[in-house]
Amino acid sequence: MKRILLFLLLIRYLFSGNTLAADSHITHMPVILKIPAIALVDFAGSEKKLTYISGHGAEQIITPSTLNKTWINYSCINDGNSTSVISVSLSSGDLPAEISIKLEVGENMGAGAGKTGRPIGPVFLRPYPQDIIVDIGTCYTGRGTHKGHQLVYSWEWLSPYNPDQFNTGDIEIAVTYTITTVN
């Protein structure tokens, strides 16, 4: 008897719901999702001694053997009115006056999506920030080697360089990469 009563109540509930649904309407309101601007920088490769800096940057330790073994990867979310840039600067280490370090940034390898940045021609590393990748929109480059931009370091020995005076195997230089938003 209880089963029959439960069955009848269930049927009445199901049919009354259909009747109510036929009489009512549903309005869909637009869903607005706002994601705050954010940017991340990462490195890949065999020469990636890193320290992450609070904010939007990372510090890489390079040596004369680093050369072309590092790839810079990044992800960025910008609002519609701004772009981002990546800058580089020497942040610590004892670079002898007879040595200059040139950095060339390769083109984006195309593994990610969105509006990836455009590299600027080679720069000589200095203790102040210099833009190396500009016009970055909302994008990601992918993560790992052969994704993002290849970093190629050239160590140039300026005269009067005396190779007997330096042990280049002991040189370690900290280079800071920072990504910032530009309006």
C-alpha positions as CSV (number, residue, x, y, z in Angstrom):
1,M,0.0,0.0,0.0
2,K,2.8,2.4,0.9
3,R,4.5,1.7,-2.4
4,I,1.4,2.5,-4.4
5,L,1.0,5.8,-2.5
6,L,4.6,6.8,-3.0
7,F,4.3,5.9,-6.7
8,L,1.1,8.1,-7.1
9,L,2.8,11.0,-5.3
10,L,5.8,10.7,-7.5
11,I,3.7,10.8,-10.7
12,R,1.7,13.8,-9.4
13,Y,5.0,15.6,-8.6
14,L,6.5,14.9,-12.0
15,F,3.3,16.0,-13.9
16,S,2.9,19.1,-11.8
17,G,6.5,20.1,-12.5
18,N,5.9,19.8,-16.2
19,T,2.8,21.9,-16.0
20,L,4.6,24.6,-14.0
21,A,7.5,24.5,-16.5
22,A,5.2,25.1,-19.4
23,D,3.7,28.2,-17.7
24,S,6.9,29.8,-16.7
25,H,9.9,31.1,-18.7
26,I,13.6,31.2,-18.1
27,T,15.7,34.3,-18.7
28,H,19.4,33.9,-19.2
29,M,21.5,36.8,-17.9
30,P,24.9,37.4,-19.5
31,V,27.8,36.1,-17.4
32,I,30.7,38.5,-17.2
33,L,34.0,37.1,-16.2
34,K,36.8,39.6,-15.5
35,I,40.3,38.2,-15.2
36,P,42.9,40.5,-13.7
37,A,46.0,41.3,-15.7
38,I,48.7,38.9,-15.0
39,A,52.1,37.9,-16.5
40,L,54.5,35.1,-15.8
41,V,58.1,34.5,-17.1
42,D,59.8,31.1,-17.1
43,F,62.9,29.5,-18.6
44,A,63.7,26.2,-20.1
45,G,66.9,24.6,-21.2
46,S,70.1,23.0,-19.8
47,E,71.4,26.3,-18.4
48,K,68.6,27.6,-16.2
49,K,69.9,28.4,-12.7
50,L,67.0,30.5,-11.6
51,T,65.6,32.6,-8.8
52,Y,62.1,33.9,-9.0
53,I,61.6,37.5,-7.9
54,S,58.4,38.7,-6.3
55,G,56.3,40.4,-8.9
56,H,56.7,39.5,-12.5
57,G,60.3,38.5,-13.0
58,A,63.0,35.9,-12.7
59,E,66.8,36.0,-12.3
60,Q,69.0,33.7,-14.3
61,I,72.7,32.9,-13.6
62,I,74.7,32.8,-16.8
63,T,78.3,31.8,-17.5
64,P,80.5,32.0,-20.6
65,S,79.2,28.5,-21.5
66,T,75.5,29.5,-21.4
67,L,75.5,30.7,-25.0
68,N,72.3,29.5,-26.7
69,K,71.0,26.9,-24.2
70,T,68.1,28.9,-22.7
71,W,64.5,29.5,-23.9
72,I,62.3,32.2,-22.3
73,N,58.6,31.2,-22.0
74,Y,55.8,33.6,-20.9
75,S,52.1,33.8,-20.3
76,C,50.3,37.1,-20.2
77,I,46.7,38.3,-19.7
78,N,46.2,42.0,-20.6
79,D,43.1,44.2,-20.7
80,G,42.2,45.4,-24.2
81,N,44.0,48.7,-23.9
82,S,47.5,47.6,-22.9
83,T,50.4,45.4,-23.9
84,S,53.4,44.0,-22.0
85,V,57.2,44.1,-22.5
86,I,60.0,42.0,-21.2
87,S,63.1,43.8,-20.1
88,V,66.6,42.5,-19.1
89,S,69.3,43.9,-16.8
90,L,72.5,42.7,-15.2
91,S,71.6,42.4,-11.5
92,S,74.7,41.0,-9.8
93,G,78.1,39.5,-10.4
94,D,81.5,40.8,-11.2
95,L,81.7,41.3,-14.9
96,P,85.3,42.5,-15.8
97,A,85.4,45.7,-17.7
98,E,87.1,43.9,-20.6
99,I,84.1,41.6,-21.1
100,S,80.7,42.7,-22.7
101,I,77.7,40.4,-23.0
102,K,75.4,40.7,-26.0
103,L,72.0,39.1,-25.9
104,E,70.0,38.3,-29.0
105,V,66.4,37.1,-28.7
106,G,65.0,34.8,-31.3
107,E,61.6,34.9,-32.9
108,N,58.7,33.1,-31.0
109,M,58.6,29.5,-32.1
110,G,54.8,29.4,-32.4
111,A,54.0,26.6,-30.0
112,G,51.5,28.7,-28.0
113,A,48.6,31.0,-28.9
114,G,47.5,34.6,-28.7
115,K,49.5,37.8,-29.5
116,T,53.0,36.9,-28.6
117,G,55.7,39.5,-28.5
118,R,58.2,40.8,-31.0
119,P,61.9,40.7,-30.1
120,I,64.0,43.8,-30.4
121,G,67.5,43.6,-32.0
122,P,70.5,42.5,-30.0
123,V,71.3,44.4,-26.8
124,F,74.4,44.6,-24.6
125,L,73.5,43.7,-21.1
126,R,73.7,46.7,-18.7
127,P,72.8,47.2,-15.0
128,Y,69.6,49.0,-16.1
129,P,66.5,47.5,-17.7
130,Q,66.4,47.3,-21.5
131,D,63.4,46.1,-23.5
132,I,64.0,42.9,-25.4
133,I,60.5,41.7,-26.3
134,V,57.7,44.2,-26.9
135,D,54.1,44.4,-28.0
136,I,53.0,41.3,-26.0
137,G,49.2,40.9,-25.9
138,T,47.2,38.2,-24.1
139,C,49.0,35.0,-25.0
140,Y,51.1,32.0,-23.9
141,T,54.2,30.7,-25.7
142,G,54.1,27.1,-24.5
143,R,56.5,25.8,-21.9
144,G,59.8,24.1,-22.5
145,T,62.7,24.1,-24.9
146,H,62.0,25.1,-28.5
147,K,58.9,27.0,-27.2
148,G,58.9,30.8,-26.7
149,H,62.0,32.7,-27.7
150,Q,65.6,31.3,-27.7
151,L,68.1,33.5,-25.8
152,V,71.6,33.7,-27.4
153,Y,74.4,35.1,-25.3
154,S,77.6,36.3,-26.9
155,W,80.6,37.0,-24.6
156,E,82.8,39.6,-26.3
157,W,86.3,40.3,-25.1
158,L,87.3,43.9,-25.4
159,S,90.8,45.1,-25.7
160,P,93.1,45.3,-23.9
161,Y,91.9,41.7,-23.0
162,N,94.6,39.5,-21.6
163,P,93.5,35.8,-21.4
164,D,96.1,35.1,-18.8
165,Q,94.5,37.6,-16.5
166,F,91.1,36.0,-16.2
167,N,89.7,32.6,-15.4
168,T,86.4,32.7,-17.3
169,G,85.3,29.4,-15.8
170,D,84.7,31.3,-12.5
171,I,82.5,34.1,-13.9
172,E,78.8,33.9,-13.0
173,I,76.5,36.8,-13.8
174,A,72.9,37.3,-12.6
175,V,70.6,38.6,-15.3
176,T,67.1,39.7,-14.3
177,Y,64.1,39.4,-16.7
178,T,61.0,41.4,-15.9
179,I,57.6,41.5,-17.6
180,T,55.6,44.7,-17.2
181,T,52.4,46.1,-18.5
182,V,52.5,49.2,-20.7
183,N,49.4,51.4,-21.3
